[in-house]
């Protein structure tokens, strides 16, 4: 998976990633609050040997001190020192418990020893460190005495006494929260990838091209500045085919896309052509609710012969664009769309207008488009990305027939993110 694939995955499935991230961060914060605070105090000691005054004696003493440091580290962490600290401070912990709270370390080739002690309070850590150093020094002095009234062979001096810790040494909030963030990203991306693999919705025009046995004549990205230009290119590709004055648009997806029909009608009108947009979508999802004009009647009334044509066709108020709305549809309307009345109506309208754009119900929802395709010069199947699935498109194509020449081409359509401005709406709000 390339970086661009990951970016697209996050854009599609960001709620999953966001929820996993929040949950893991909250869980890590809750875990952090359950951990006890531990303070660490450290004291630094220096080991020196009793030597002569010559340079060679000093060198030999330094080497001997470095060798002793290795053993002194074990002494500082020994059970004996822990027992003495426990007794001196009157601690209730076991010897092993006290011993586990005391540690010693030394840099390589050094005569310095750092003795650290841990406790639940800052003052307790400092007290424990001071007492550990005191008992360690006493034990070293005891072990290094060679004879009575003689100086010890080695001595441990305190360089830096343990200071009061300003902040806990553990837990480490930044590290735990960072682990929570990384875990959230991991589980979020894993969940997003799993959902994406199971999601059969189409996302690209290439995926649509593999399912539709007709050329893709346009890719309309609603919400992008290039949407109007793509509708003009769609108009040009349709005009390249001879005698295509009547264009039928039907969705191969379960949901209708009236914006494309409106945009295509306006694109024809922009050329100065006398253009009519017919809303034949019997599901009620056609262009009529989206336009700002209303007529006293509609297509349904014309087919029932209950209204004259002049009452049903209305101008949008923009030159060259007229609308024949659906009107009040009833159970007979789908049958009347396949009747001779509709054929006669289309014959008259062809003589009155240069171009006619018909918006029909989705082919998987109603059979209207199959009948209307016989009255149109070109039939375009609309596929909405992120909504339609492969099986749905295959079923819609099968409804037409895999080799049916009435399906002239396909238009891929995608909607913008919520709240973005719809440039297709500007096609009828302009001016």
Buried (B, 14 or more C-beta within 10 A) or exposed (E): EEEEEEEBBBEBBEEBBEBBBEBBBEEBEEBBEEEEEBBBBBBBBBBBBBBEEEEEEBEBBBEBBBEBBEEBBEBBBBEEBBBBBBEEBEBEBEBEEBBEBBBBEBEEEEBBBBBBBBBEBBEBBBBBBBBBBBBBBEBBEEEBEEEEEEEBBBBBEBEEEBEEBEEBBBBEBEEBBEBBBEBBBEBBBEBBBEEBEEEEBBBEBEBBBEBBEBEBBBBBBBBBEEBBEBBBBBBEBBBEEEEBBBBBBBBBBBBBBBBBBBBBBBBBBBBEBBBBBBBBBBBEBBBBEBBEBEBEBBBBBBBBEEBEEEBBBBEBEBEBBBBBBBBEBEEEBBEBBBEEBBEEBBEEBBEEBBBBBBBBBBBBBBBBBBBBBEBBBBBBBBBBBEBBBBEBBBEBBEBBEEEBEBBBBBBBBBBBEEEEEBBBBBBBEEE
